Amino acid sequence: MKVEIPERTAPLRLYYRFRDELCSVIDVDDKSRSVQVKNYTENLLKRAFGIVEEPTYEQYKEFLESRCFPRSRDKMKLMLRELELPFYDPFMIIEKTNGRMAEDDFWLQIER
């Protein structure tokens, strides 16, 4: 099955995948705080924002944080040091980890 990727509408694009399956494409403009999402699966559990078709910028920020270790994690400073990051920033963490988590097979690819 050939997937049609829409033309980019913002400076930042994220591809949200489950293993090799493209689930959602997210276009983000941080300046205008706008987010657009195109889903490629009917499975709500595999969509970046689930049932939400028009996510807010705040929902996007929450989504990013959900793909990182928690802010309150024990020994967080050690983890940040391992990632060579000066402070906790979900986007910067995802740039280093691709949003991979130990408990699932989802990940993010970033395109600028």
The first five atom37 places (N, CA, C, CB, O) and aatype in JSON, in Angstrom:
{
  "aatype": [12, 11, 19, 6, 9, 14, 6, 1, 16, 0, 14, 10, 1, 10, 18, 18, 1, 13, 1, 3, 6, 10, 4, 15, 19, 9, 3, 19, 3, 3, 11, 15, 1, 15, 19, 5, 19, 11, 2, 18, 16, 6, 2, 10, 10, 11, 1, 0, 13, 7, 9, 19, 6, 6, 14, 16, 18, 6, 5, 18, 11, 6, 13, 10, 6, 15, 1, 4, 13, 14, 1, 15, 1, 3, 11, 12, 11, 10, 12, 10, 1, 6, 10, 6, 10, 14, 13, 18, 3, 14, 13, 12, 9, 9, 6, 11, 16, 2, 7, 1, 12, 0, 6, 3, 3, 13, 17, 10, 5, 9, 6, 1],
  "atom_mask": [
    [1, 1, 1, 1, 1],
    [1, 1, 1, 1, 1],
    [1, 1, 1, 1, 1],
    [1, 1, 1, 1, 1],
    [1, 1, 1, 1, 1],
    [1, 1, 1, 1, 1],
    [1, 1, 1, 1, 1],
    [1, 1, 1, 1, 1],
    [1, 1, 1, 1, 1],
    [1, 1, 1, 1, 1],
    [1, 1, 1, 1, 1],
    [1, 1, 1, 1, 1],
    [1, 1, 1, 1, 1],
    [1, 1, 1, 1, 1],
    [1, 1, 1, 1, 1],
    [1, 1, 1, 1, 1],
    [1, 1, 1, 1, 1],
    [1, 1, 1, 1, 1],
    [1, 1, 1, 1, 1],
    [1, 1, 1, 1, 1],
    [1, 1, 1, 1, 1],
    [1, 1, 1, 1, 1],
    [1, 1, 1, 1, 1],
    [1, 1, 1, 1, 1],
    [1, 1, 1, 1, 1],
    [1, 1, 1, 1, 1],
    [1, 1, 1, 1, 1],
    [1, 1, 1, 1, 1],
    [1, 1, 1, 1, 1],
    [1, 1, 1, 1, 1],
    [1, 1, 1, 1, 1],
    [1, 1, 1, 1, 1],
    [1, 1, 1, 1, 1],
    [1, 1, 1, 1, 1],
    [1, 1, 1, 1, 1],
    [1, 1, 1, 1, 1],
    [1, 1, 1, 1, 1],
    [1, 1, 1, 1, 1],
    [1, 1, 1, 1, 1],
    [1, 1, 1, 1, 1],
    [1, 1, 1, 1, 1],
    [1, 1, 1, 1, 1],
    [1, 1, 1, 1, 1],
    [1, 1, 1, 1, 1],
    [1, 1, 1, 1, 1],
    [1, 1, 1, 1, 1],
    [1, 1, 1, 1, 1],
    [1, 1, 1, 1, 1],
    [1, 1, 1, 1, 1],
    [1, 1, 1, 0, 1],
    [1, 1, 1, 1, 1],
    [1, 1, 1, 1, 1],
    [1, 1, 1, 1, 1],
    [1, 1, 1, 1, 1],
    [1, 1, 1, 1, 1],
    [1, 1, 1, 1, 1],
    [1, 1, 1, 1, 1],
    [1, 1, 1, 1, 1],
    [1, 1, 1, 1, 1],
    [1, 1, 1, 1, 1],
    [1, 1, 1, 1, 1],
    [1, 1, 1, 1, 1],
    [1, 1, 1, 1, 1],
    [1, 1, 1, 1, 1],
    [1, 1, 1, 1, 1],
    [1, 1, 1, 1, 1],
    [1, 1, 1, 1, 1],
    [1, 1, 1, 1, 1],
    [1, 1, 1, 1, 1],
    [1, 1, 1, 1, 1],
    [1, 1, 1, 1, 1],
    [1, 1, 1, 1, 1],
    [1, 1, 1, 1, 1],
    [1, 1, 1, 1, 1],
    [1, 1, 1, 1, 1],
    [1, 1, 1, 1, 1],
    [1, 1, 1, 1, 1],
    [1, 1, 1, 1, 1],
    [1, 1, 1, 1, 1],
    [1, 1, 1, 1, 1],
    [1, 1, 1, 1, 1],
    [1, 1, 1, 1, 1],
    [1, 1, 1, 1, 1],
    [1, 1, 1, 1, 1],
    [1, 1, 1, 1, 1],
    [1, 1, 1, 1, 1],
    [1, 1, 1, 1, 1],
    [1, 1, 1, 1, 1],
    [1, 1, 1, 1, 1],
    [1, 1, 1, 1, 1],
    [1, 1, 1, 1, 1],
    [1, 1, 1, 1, 1],
    [1, 1, 1, 1, 1],
    [1, 1, 1, 1, 1],
    [1, 1, 1, 1, 1],
    [1, 1, 1, 1, 1],
    [1, 1, 1, 1, 1],
    [1, 1, 1, 1, 1],
    [1, 1, 1, 0, 1],
    [1, 1, 1, 1, 1],
    [1, 1, 1, 1, 1],
    [1, 1, 1, 1, 1],
    [1, 1, 1, 1, 1],
    [1, 1, 1, 1, 1],
    [1, 1, 1, 1, 1],
    [1, 1, 1, 1, 1],
    [1, 1, 1, 1, 1],
    [1, 1, 1, 1, 1],
    [1, 1, 1, 1, 1],
    [1, 1, 1, 1, 1],
    [1, 1, 1, 1, 1],
    [1, 1, 1, 1, 1]
  ],
  "atom_positions": [
    [[0.84, -1.18, 0.0], [0.0, 0.0, 0.0], [0.89, 1.25, 0.0], [-0.96, 0.0, 1.22], [1.76, 1.4, 0.86]],
    [[0.66, 2.13, -0.95], [1.43, 3.36, -1.05], [0.77, 4.44, -0.2], [1.56, 3.82, -2.52], [-0.43, 4.68, -0.29]],
    [[1.58, 5.09, 0.62], [1.1, 6.13, 1.51], [1.4, 7.48, 0.87], [1.74, 6.02, 2.92], [2.54, 7.74, 0.47]],
    [[0.38, 8.35, 0.78], [0.59, 9.69, 0.26], [0.86, 10.65, 1.39], [-0.62, 10.16, -0.56], [0.02, 10.84, 2.27]],
    [[2.03, 11.23, 1.37], [2.43, 12.19, 2.4], [2.05, 13.59, 1.91], [3.97, 12.09, 2.72], [2.42, 13.97, 0.8]],
    [[1.31, 14.35, 2.72], [0.93, 15.7, 2.28], [2.14, 16.63, 2.24], [-0.15, 16.28, 3.22], [3.17, 16.38, 2.88]],
    [[2.01, 17.7, 1.49], [3.06, 18.71, 1.44], [3.21, 19.33, 2.82], [2.75, 19.79, 0.37], [2.23, 19.53, 3.54]],
    [[4.43, 19.62, 3.19], [4.69, 20.22, 4.5], [4.05, 21.59, 4.61], [6.19, 20.32, 4.76], [4.1, 22.4, 3.68]],
    [[3.44, 21.85, 5.77], [2.76, 23.13, 5.98], [3.43, 23.94, 7.08], [1.29, 22.9, 6.32], [2.96, 25.03, 7.42]],
    [[4.51, 23.44, 7.65], [5.15, 24.1, 8.79], [6.65, 23.81, 8.78], [4.52, 23.64, 10.13], [7.09, 22.91, 8.07]],
    [[7.42, 24.57, 9.55], [8.88, 24.37, 9.57], [9.32, 23.01, 10.12], [9.5, 25.45, 10.4], [10.42, 22.54, 9.81]],
    [[8.48, 22.38, 10.93], [8.86, 21.13, 11.57], [7.86, 20.03, 11.24], [8.97, 21.31, 13.1], [6.65, 20.26, 11.27]],
    [[8.37, 18.85, 10.92], [7.5, 17.7, 10.66], [8.01, 16.53, 11.48], [7.45, 17.33, 9.14], [9.2, 16.25, 11.53]],
    [[7.06, 15.83, 12.13], [7.37, 14.61, 12.86], [6.57, 13.46, 12.27], [7.06, 14.76, 14.38], [5.38, 13.59, 12.0]],
    [[7.24, 12.34, 12.07], [6.59, 11.11, 11.62], [6.49, 10.2, 12.84], [7.38, 10.42, 10.44], [7.5, 9.82, 13.43]],
    [[5.27, 9.86, 13.2], [5.03, 8.99, 14.35], [4.79, 7.58, 13.82], [3.8, 9.48, 15.22], [3.87, 7.35, 13.04]],
    [[5.64, 6.65, 14.24], [5.6, 5.29, 13.7], [5.44, 4.24, 14.79], [6.87, 5.01, 12.9], [5.86, 4.42, 15.93]],
    [[4.83, 3.14, 14.39], [4.8, 1.93, 15.2], [5.59, 0.9, 14.42], [3.31, 1.44, 15.49], [5.16, 0.43, 13.37]],
    [[6.76, 0.56, 14.94], [7.74, -0.26, 14.2], [8.0, 0.41, 12.86], [7.22, -1.74, 14.01], [8.53, 1.52, 12.83]],
    [[7.65, -0.23, 11.74], [7.86, 0.37, 10.42], [6.6, 1.02, 9.86], [8.37, -0.68, 9.45], [6.63, 1.59, 8.77]],
    [[5.51, 0.95, 10.59], [4.22, 1.47, 10.11], [4.08, 2.97, 10.42], [3.05, 0.68, 10.75], [4.2, 3.38, 11.57]],
    [[3.83, 3.76, 9.39], [3.57, 5.18, 9.59], [2.16, 5.34, 10.15], [3.75, 5.98, 8.26], [1.19, 4.9, 9.54]],
    [[2.05, 5.96, 11.31], [0.75, 6.13, 11.97], [0.21, 7.55, 11.84], [0.85, 5.75, 13.43], [-0.97, 7.74, 11.57]],
    [[1.08, 8.55, 12.04], [0.66, 9.95, 11.97], [1.82, 10.81, 11.47], [0.16, 10.45, 13.35], [2.99, 10.53, 11.73]],
    [[1.46, 11.87, 10.75], [2.41, 12.9, 10.36], [1.96, 14.18, 11.05], [2.5, 13.07, 8.78], [0.79, 14.57, 10.94]],
    [[2.87, 14.83, 11.76], [2.55, 16.01, 12.55], [3.38, 17.18, 12.04], [2.8, 15.76, 14.07], [4.61, 17.12, 12.05]],
    [[2.71, 18.24, 11.59], [3.38, 19.47, 11.17], [3.21, 20.5, 12.28], [2.81, 20.0, 9.81], [2.11, 20.73, 12.77]],
    [[4.33, 21.12, 12.67], [4.31, 22.05, 13.8], [5.0, 23.35, 13.43], [5.0, 21.41, 15.03], [6.09, 23.37, 12.85]],
    [[4.34, 24.45, 13.77], [4.94, 25.77, 13.66], [4.98, 26.35, 15.07], [4.13, 26.71, 12.66], [3.96, 26.78, 15.61]],
    [[6.17, 26.34, 15.67], [6.32, 26.81, 17.05], [6.01, 28.31, 17.18], [7.73, 26.53, 17.55], [5.47, 28.74, 18.2]],
    [[6.35, 29.09, 16.17], [6.11, 30.54, 16.24], [4.63, 30.85, 16.37], [6.69, 31.23, 15.01], [4.22, 31.64, 17.22]],
    [[3.82, 30.22, 15.51], [2.38, 30.49, 15.54], [1.64, 29.52, 16.46], [1.79, 30.41, 14.13], [0.43, 29.62, 16.64]],
    [[2.39, 28.58, 17.04], [1.82, 27.57, 17.95], [0.7, 26.78, 17.27], [1.28, 28.25, 19.23], [-0.33, 26.49, 17.87]],
    [[0.93, 26.43, 15.98], [-0.08, 25.66, 15.25], [0.42, 24.23, 15.01], [-0.41, 26.34, 13.9], [1.61, 23.97, 14.83]],
    [[-0.55, 23.33, 15.03], [-0.26, 21.9, 14.85], [-1.29, 21.33, 13.89], [-0.26, 21.14, 16.22], [-2.49, 21.56, 14.04]],
    [[-0.81, 20.57, 12.91], [-1.7, 19.85, 12.01], [-1.26, 18.4, 12.01], [-1.68, 20.46, 10.57], [-0.07, 18.1, 12.03]],
    [[-2.23, 17.5, 11.99], [-1.91, 16.07, 12.0], [-2.67, 15.37, 10.89], [-2.25, 15.45, 13.36], [-3.83, 15.67, 10.61]],
    [[-2.0, 14.41, 10.25], [-2.61, 13.53, 9.26], [-2.38, 12.12, 9.77], [-2.02, 13.74, 7.79], [-1.24, 11.71, 9.98]],
    [[-3.47, 11.38, 9.96], [-3.37, 10.01, 10.47], [-3.42, 9.01, 9.33], [-4.5, 9.72, 11.47], [-4.11, 9.22, 8.33]],
    [[-2.69, 7.93, 9.49], [-2.63, 6.88, 8.47], [-3.13, 5.55, 8.99], [-1.21, 6.73, 7.96], [-2.9, 4.51, 8.36]],
    [[-3.8, 5.57, 10.12], [-4.35, 4.34, 10.68], [-5.71, 4.65, 11.29], [-3.39, 3.73, 11.74], [-5.94, 5.75, 11.8]],
    [[-6.59, 3.68, 11.23], [-7.9, 3.81, 11.88], [-7.81, 3.44, 13.36], [-8.95, 2.92, 11.18], [-8.7, 3.77, 14.15]],
    [[-6.72, 2.75, 13.73], [-6.53, 2.31, 15.11], [-6.19, 3.53, 15.99], [-5.4, 1.24, 15.2], [-5.09, 4.08, 15.9]],
    [[-7.14, 3.92, 16.82], [-6.94, 5.12, 17.66], [-5.76, 4.98, 18.61], [-8.2, 5.4, 18.46], [-5.13, 5.98, 18.96]],
    [[-5.44, 3.76, 19.01], [-4.32, 3.55, 19.93], [-2.98, 3.79, 19.26], [-4.37, 2.13, 20.48], [-1.97, 4.01, 19.94]],
    [[-2.94, 3.77, 17.93], [-1.7, 3.99, 17.2], [-1.56, 5.43, 16.7], [-1.62, 3.05, 16.03], [-0.5, 5.8, 16.18]],
    [[-2.59, 6.23, 16.85], [-2.53, 7.62, 16.41], [-1.82, 8.48, 17.45], [-3.94, 8.17, 16.14], [-1.95, 8.24, 18.65]],
    [[-1.08, 9.45, 17.0], [-0.32, 10.31, 17.92], [-1.23, 10.98, 18.95], [0.44, 11.39, 17.13], [-0.86, 11.09, 20.12]],
    [[-2.41, 11.41, 18.52], [-3.32, 12.12, 19.41], [-4.63, 11.36, 19.63], [-3.61, 13.49, 18.87], [-5.62, 11.95, 20.05]],
    [[-4.63, 10.06, 19.33], [-5.82, 9.25, 19.55], [-7.0, 9.76, 18.76], [0.0, 0.0, 0.0], [-6.93, 9.89, 17.53]],
    [[-8.09, 10.06, 19.45], [-9.33, 10.5, 18.81], [-9.27, 11.95, 18.33], [-10.49, 10.32, 19.76], [-10.08, 12.36, 17.5]],
    [[-8.33, 12.73, 18.85], [-8.24, 14.17, 18.55], [-7.73, 14.37, 17.12], [-7.31, 14.88, 19.57], [-6.63, 13.95, 16.78]],
    [[-8.55, 15.02, 16.29], [-8.18, 15.27, 14.89], [-7.47, 16.61, 14.7], [-9.43, 15.23, 14.02], [-6.69, 16.77, 13.77]],
    [[-7.74, 17.57, 15.59], [-7.13, 18.9, 15.49], [-6.5, 19.25, 16.84], [-8.18, 19.98, 15.06], [-7.09, 19.98, 17.63]],
    [[-5.31, 18.73, 17.09], [-4.67, 18.96, 18.4], [-4.25, 20.41, 18.59], [-3.46, 18.05, 18.56], [-3.91, 21.1, 17.63]],
    [[-4.27, 20.85, 19.84], [-3.76, 22.16, 20.19], [-2.25, 22.07, 20.37], [-4.45, 22.7, 21.49], [-1.68, 20.98, 20.42]],
    [[-1.63, 23.21, 20.46], [-0.19, 23.25, 20.7], [0.14, 22.64, 22.07], [0.33, 24.71, 20.62], [1.15, 21.96, 22.23]],
    [[-0.73, 22.89, 23.04], [-0.54, 22.31, 24.38], [-0.62, 20.78, 24.33], [-1.59, 22.87, 25.36], [0.15, 20.09, 25.0]],
    [[-1.55, 20.25, 23.53], [-1.65, 18.79, 23.38], [-0.41, 18.23, 22.7], [-2.91, 18.41, 22.57], [0.05, 17.14, 23.04]],
    [[0.14, 18.96, 21.75], [1.39, 18.56, 21.09], [2.53, 18.5, 22.11], [1.73, 19.54, 19.95], [3.3, 17.54, 22.12]],
    [[2.64, 19.54, 22.97], [3.69, 19.55, 23.99], [3.52, 18.37, 24.95], [3.67, 20.88, 24.76], [4.5, 17.74, 25.35]],
    [[2.27, 18.07, 25.33], [1.99, 16.92, 26.2], [2.38, 15.62, 25.51], [0.51, 16.89, 26.6], [2.92, 14.71, 26.14]],
    [[2.1, 15.53, 24.21], [2.46, 14.34, 23.44], [3.98, 14.15, 23.46], [1.96, 14.46, 21.98], [4.47, 13.04, 23.7]],
    [[4.73, 15.23, 23.21], [6.2, 15.13, 23.24], [6.66, 14.61, 24.6], [6.85, 16.49, 22.94], [7.5, 13.71, 24.68]],
    [[6.12, 15.18, 25.66], [6.55, 14.77, 26.99], [6.19, 13.31, 27.27], [5.92, 15.68, 28.05], [6.89, 12.62, 28.02]],
    [[5.1, 12.84, 26.67], [4.71, 11.44, 26.87], [5.68, 10.46, 26.22], [3.31, 11.2, 26.31], [5.68, 9.28, 26.54]],
    [[6.52, 10.97, 25.31], [7.52, 10.13, 24.62], [8.9, 10.26, 25.27], [7.61, 10.51, 23.14], [9.91, 9.88, 24.68]],
    [[8.94, 10.79, 26.49], [10.2, 10.97, 27.23], [10.08, 10.34, 28.61], [10.56, 12.48, 27.35], [8.99, 10.0, 29.07]],
    [[11.23, 10.19, 29.26], [11.18, 9.79, 30.66], [10.57, 10.93, 31.46], [12.61, 9.41, 31.2], [10.71, 12.09, 31.07]],
    [[9.9, 10.64, 32.57], [9.21, 11.69, 33.33], [10.17, 12.71, 33.94], [8.37, 11.06, 34.43], [11.3, 12.4, 34.3]],
    [[9.67, 13.94, 34.06], [10.45, 15.02, 34.69], [10.85, 14.66, 36.12], [9.65, 16.33, 34.69], [11.9, 15.06, 36.61]],
    [[9.99, 13.89, 36.77], [10.19, 13.56, 38.19], [11.03, 12.3, 38.39], [8.85, 13.39, 38.87], [11.18, 11.83, 39.52]],
    [[11.57, 11.75, 37.33], [12.31, 10.5, 37.42], [13.53, 10.62, 38.34], [12.75, 10.06, 36.04], [14.26, 11.6, 38.32]],
    [[13.71, 9.57, 39.14], [14.88, 9.51, 40.02], [16.14, 9.51, 39.15], [14.83, 8.24, 40.93], [16.19, 8.83, 38.13]],
    [[17.12, 10.26, 39.55], [18.41, 10.35, 38.83], [18.25, 10.94, 37.42], [19.04, 8.96, 38.74], [19.0, 10.58, 36.51]],
    [[17.28, 11.83, 37.26], [17.05, 12.47, 35.96], [18.3, 13.2, 35.48], [15.87, 13.44, 36.05], [18.62, 13.17, 34.29]],
    [[19.02, 13.84, 36.39], [20.21, 14.6, 35.98], [21.26, 13.69, 35.36], [20.81, 15.34, 37.17], [21.97, 14.09, 34.43]],
    [[21.37, 12.46, 35.87], [22.3, 11.5, 35.27], [21.87, 11.13, 33.85], [22.4, 10.23, 36.13], [22.7, 11.02, 32.95]],
    [[20.58, 10.95, 33.67], [20.07, 10.61, 32.33], [20.32, 11.77, 31.36], [18.56, 10.27, 32.39], [20.72, 11.55, 30.22]],
    [[20.08, 12.98, 31.82], [20.34, 14.14, 30.97], [21.82, 14.24, 30.61], [19.87, 15.43, 31.67], [22.17, 14.57, 29.48]],
    [[22.68, 13.96, 31.58], [24.11, 13.99, 31.32], [24.49, 12.94, 30.27], [24.91, 13.75, 32.63], [25.29, 13.2, 29.38]],
    [[23.89, 11.75, 30.38], [24.16, 10.69, 29.39], [23.75, 11.13, 27.99], [23.41, 9.39, 29.76], [24.4, 10.79, 27.0]],
    [[22.65, 11.89, 27.91], [22.18, 12.38, 26.61], [22.89, 13.67, 26.18], [20.68, 12.62, 26.67], [22.64, 14.2, 25.1]],
    [[23.77, 14.15, 27.06], [24.51, 15.39, 26.81], [23.56, 16.58, 26.64], [25.39, 15.25, 25.56], [23.71, 17.4, 25.73]],
    [[22.57, 16.64, 27.54], [21.61, 17.74, 27.52], [21.74, 18.55, 28.8], [20.17, 17.21, 27.36], [21.91, 17.99, 29.88]],
    [[21.66, 19.89, 28.7], [21.84, 20.74, 29.87], [20.63, 20.8, 30.8], [22.18, 22.12, 29.42], [20.78, 21.1, 31.99]],
    [[19.44, 20.51, 30.27], [18.22, 20.58, 31.07], [17.15, 19.72, 30.43], [17.73, 22.06, 31.22], [17.32, 19.23, 29.31]],
    [[16.04, 19.55, 31.13], [14.94, 18.71, 30.64], [14.13, 19.49, 29.61], [14.02, 18.25, 31.82], [13.48, 20.48, 29.93]],
    [[14.19, 19.03, 28.38], [13.4, 19.6, 27.29], [12.92, 18.43, 26.43], [14.24, 20.65, 26.44], [13.74, 17.77, 25.79]],
    [[11.6, 18.15, 26.41], [11.1, 16.98, 25.69], [11.55, 16.91, 24.23], [9.61, 16.96, 25.75], [11.9, 15.83, 23.75]],
    [[11.53, 18.04, 23.51], [11.93, 17.99, 22.11], [13.4, 17.61, 21.97], [11.66, 19.33, 21.43], [13.76, 16.79, 21.12]],
    [[14.25, 18.2, 22.8], [15.68, 17.88, 22.74], [15.93, 16.41, 23.11], [16.48, 18.79, 23.69], [16.81, 15.77, 22.53]],
    [[15.17, 15.89, 24.04], [15.3, 14.48, 24.42], [14.9, 13.6, 23.24], [14.43, 14.15, 25.66], [15.58, 12.62, 22.94]],
    [[13.8, 13.94, 22.58], [13.34, 13.15, 21.43], [14.34, 13.21, 20.29], [11.97, 13.64, 20.96], [14.52, 12.23, 19.57]],
    [[14.99, 14.35, 20.11], [16.03, 14.43, 19.08], [17.12, 13.39, 19.33], [16.64, 15.84, 19.03], [17.69, 12.84, 18.39]],
    [[17.41, 13.13, 20.6], [18.46, 12.16, 20.96], [17.96, 10.72, 20.97], [19.04, 12.51, 22.33], [18.7, 9.79, 20.63]],
    [[16.69, 10.52, 21.38], [16.18, 9.15, 21.6], [15.19, 8.68, 20.54], [15.51, 9.07, 22.95], [14.79, 7.51, 20.54]],
    [[14.79, 9.57, 19.64], [13.71, 9.3, 18.68], [12.39, 8.97, 19.38], [14.11, 8.15, 17.76], [11.51, 8.35, 18.79]],
    [[12.26, 9.39, 20.61], [11.02, 9.15, 21.34], [10.78, 7.69, 21.66], [0.0, 0.0, 0.0], [9.65, 7.29, 21.96]],
    [[11.83, 6.9, 21.6], [11.68, 5.46, 21.9], [11.55, 5.26, 23.4], [12.87, 4.65, 21.34], [12.25, 5.89, 24.19]],
    [[10.64, 4.36, 23.76], [10.41, 4.04, 25.16], [10.6, 2.53, 25.33], [8.97, 4.48, 25.62], [10.38, 1.75, 24.4]],
    [[11.01, 2.13, 26.5], [11.29, 0.71, 26.76], [10.04, -0.15, 26.63], [11.88, 0.53, 28.14], [10.13, -1.32, 26.27]],
    [[8.86, 0.42, 26.92], [7.66, -0.4, 27.0], [6.84, -0.49, 25.72], [6.81, 0.11, 28.07], [5.8, -1.15, 25.71]],
    [[7.28, 0.17, 24.63], [6.49, 0.07, 23.39], [7.38, 0.15, 22.15], [5.43, 1.17, 23.34], [8.59, 0.33, 22.25]],
    [[6.77, 0.02, 20.97], [7.49, 0.03, 19.71], [7.21, 1.29, 18.88], [7.13, -1.2, 18.91], [7.43, 1.3, 17.67]],
    [[6.73, 2.33, 19.53], [6.5, 3.6, 18.83], [7.78, 4.42, 18.83], [5.35, 4.39, 19.5], [8.62, 4.3, 19.72]],
    [[7.93, 5.26, 17.81], [9.08, 6.15, 17.75], [8.78, 7.32, 16.82], [10.33, 5.39, 17.29], [7.81, 7.29, 16.06]],
    [[9.61, 8.33, 16.87], [9.42, 9.56, 16.08], [10.63, 9.83, 15.21], [9.16, 10.76, 17.0], [11.78, 9.65, 15.62]],
    [[10.35, 10.26, 14.01], [11.39, 10.73, 13.09], [11.15, 12.22, 12.89], [11.37, 9.93, 11.71], [10.03, 12.63, 12.57]],
    [[12.18, 13.03, 13.07], [12.05, 14.48, 12.96], [12.63, 14.95, 11.64], [12.75, 15.18, 14.14], [13.71, 14.53, 11.23]],
    [[11.89, 15.84, 10.99], [12.34, 16.45, 9.73], [12.2, 17.95, 9.86], [11.53, 15.91, 8.5], [11.12, 18.46, 10.17]],
    [[13.28, 18.65, 9.62], [13.25, 20.13, 9.69], [13.27, 20.71, 8.3], [14.44, 20.68, 10.5], [13.25, 21.93, 8.14]]
  ]
}
